[in-house]
């Protein structure tokens, strides 16, 4: 069973204030677009969101180091290196969305880079299954077919 956010906060950070401080320490201008209300701050954000944000920030910090490196990795995976408008639009995305986009592009790149030997047997198996299906179909003898109704139209 999944732990409650409050118990996770108490286990990992001892208090919400320490979690907020850890998130603020990671949320530098290199990684983070500051969209938090200055009147409310991170202190009023729920524990679950703070835990997710801390996880996202630490993951991005370890894997990429900065937003710019993450965006350039996304552009490389998407094969859109010459598209400057795409890069500027990615610059407006929040960090969790950028990481999700990078993950999906990475999966797509791995799926398309499979060796040709792995792809061919699937095609052969599908081709071998198609004639087997056709052979199992029952064909009605010609005698059982109903004759087509003849149209008789009289012109007056």
C-alpha positions in Angstrom: 0.0 0.0 0.0 1.2 3.5 -0.9 2.3 5.8 2.0 0.4 9.0 2.7 2.3 12.1 1.6 2.6 13.4 5.2 4.3 10.2 6.4 6.7 10.4 3.4 7.5 14.0 4.2 8.2 13.1 7.8 10.4 10.1 6.8 12.4 11.9 4.2 12.5 15.5 5.4 11.2 15.5 9.1 8.9 18.5 8.4 7.2 20.3 5.5 9.4 23.4 6.1 12.5 21.3 5.4 10.9 19.9 2.3 10.0 23.4 1.1 13.6 24.5 1.7 15.0 21.5 -0.2 12.7 22.3 -3.2 13.7 25.9 -3.1 17.3 24.9 -3.1 16.8 22.8 -6.2 14.6 25.3 -7.9 17.3 27.5 -9.4 16.9 29.6 -12.5 18.7 26.9 -14.5 16.0 24.3 -13.9 12.9 26.1 -12.8 10.4 28.6 -14.3 9.1 30.5 -11.3 5.3 30.4 -11.6 4.6 30.3 -7.9 2.5 33.1 -6.4 4.7 35.4 -4.5 2.0 36.0 -1.9 1.4 32.4 -1.2 4.8 30.7 -1.9 5.6 27.0 -1.8 4.6 26.8 1.8 1.0 26.5 0.8 1.5 23.8 -1.8 0.3 20.3 -0.9 2.8 17.7 0.4 2.1 15.4 -2.5 2.9 18.1 -5.0 6.0 19.1 -3.2 7.3 15.5 -3.1 6.6 15.1 -6.8 8.3 18.4 -7.5 11.3 17.5 -5.4 11.6 14.2 -7.3 11.3 15.8 -10.7 13.9 18.5 -9.8 16.5 16.0 -8.5 16.0 13.7 -11.5 16.5 16.6 -13.9 19.5 17.9 -12.0 21.2 14.4 -12.0 20.4 13.5 -15.7 20.7 16.8 -17.5 22.0 19.6 -15.1 20.0 22.4 -16.7 16.8 23.1 -18.6 18.8 24.1 -21.7 20.5 20.7 -21.8 17.1 19.0 -21.4 15.6 21.0 -24.2 18.5 20.3 -26.5 18.2 16.6 -25.7 14.5 16.7 -26.6 15.3 18.5 -29.9 17.8 15.9 -30.8 15.4 13.0 -30.1 12.7 14.7 -32.0 15.1 15.3 -34.9 14.2 19.0 -35.2 17.6 20.6 -34.7 17.0 23.4 -37.2 13.5 24.3 -35.9 14.2 27.4 -33.7 10.5 28.1 -33.1 10.1 24.6 -31.6 13.0 25.3 -29.3 11.5 28.5 -28.1 8.1 26.9 -27.5 9.8 24.2 -25.4 11.4 26.9 -23.3 7.9 27.9 -22.0 7.0 24.3 -20.9 7.3 23.5 -17.2 10.0 21.1 -16.1 7.7 18.0 -15.4 6.2 18.4 -18.9 9.7 18.5 -20.5 10.7 15.4 -18.6 7.6 13.6 -19.7 8.2 14.6 -23.3 11.8 13.5 -23.2 10.7 10.1 -21.8 8.1 9.5 -24.6 10.5 10.6 -27.3 13.1 8.3 -25.8 10.7 5.3 -25.9 9.8 6.1 -29.5 13.4 6.3 -30.5 14.2 2.9 -28.9 11.2 1.3 -30.6 12.2 2.7 -34.1 15.8 1.6 -33.6 15.1 -2.1 -33.3 17.3 -4.2 -35.5 15.9 -5.4 -38.8 16.2 -9.1 -37.6 13.7 -8.5 -34.9 11.2 -6.8 -37.3 11.2 -9.5 -40.0 9.9 -12.5 -38.1 6.8 -10.6 -37.1 6.1 -9.9 -40.7 6.7 -13.5 -41.7 4.5 -14.8 -38.9 1.7 -12.5 -40.0 2.1 -13.6 -43.7 2.1 -17.3 -42.7 -1.0 -16.8 -40.6 -3.0 -15.1 -43.5 -3.0 -18.2 -45.8 -3.9 -20.5 -42.9 -7.0 -18.4 -42.2 -8.0 -18.5 -45.9 -7.6 -22.3 -46.0 -9.8 -22.8 -43.0 -12.7 -20.8 -44.5 -15.5 -23.0 -45.8 -16.4 -22.4 -49.4 -20.0 -23.1 -50.5 -20.3 -25.4 -53.5 -21.7 -23.9 -56.7 -24.9 -25.9 -56.4 -25.8 -24.4 -53.1 -25.6 -20.8 -54.3 -28.9 -19.1 -55.0 -29.4 -18.0 -58.5 -29.5 -14.3 -59.0 -32.9 -12.9 -59.6 -33.5 -11.7 -63.1 -34.8 -8.2 -63.7 -37.8 -8.1 -66.0 -38.8 -4.6 -66.9 -41.5 -4.0 -69.4 -41.6 -0.8 -71.2 -45.0 0.7 -72.0 
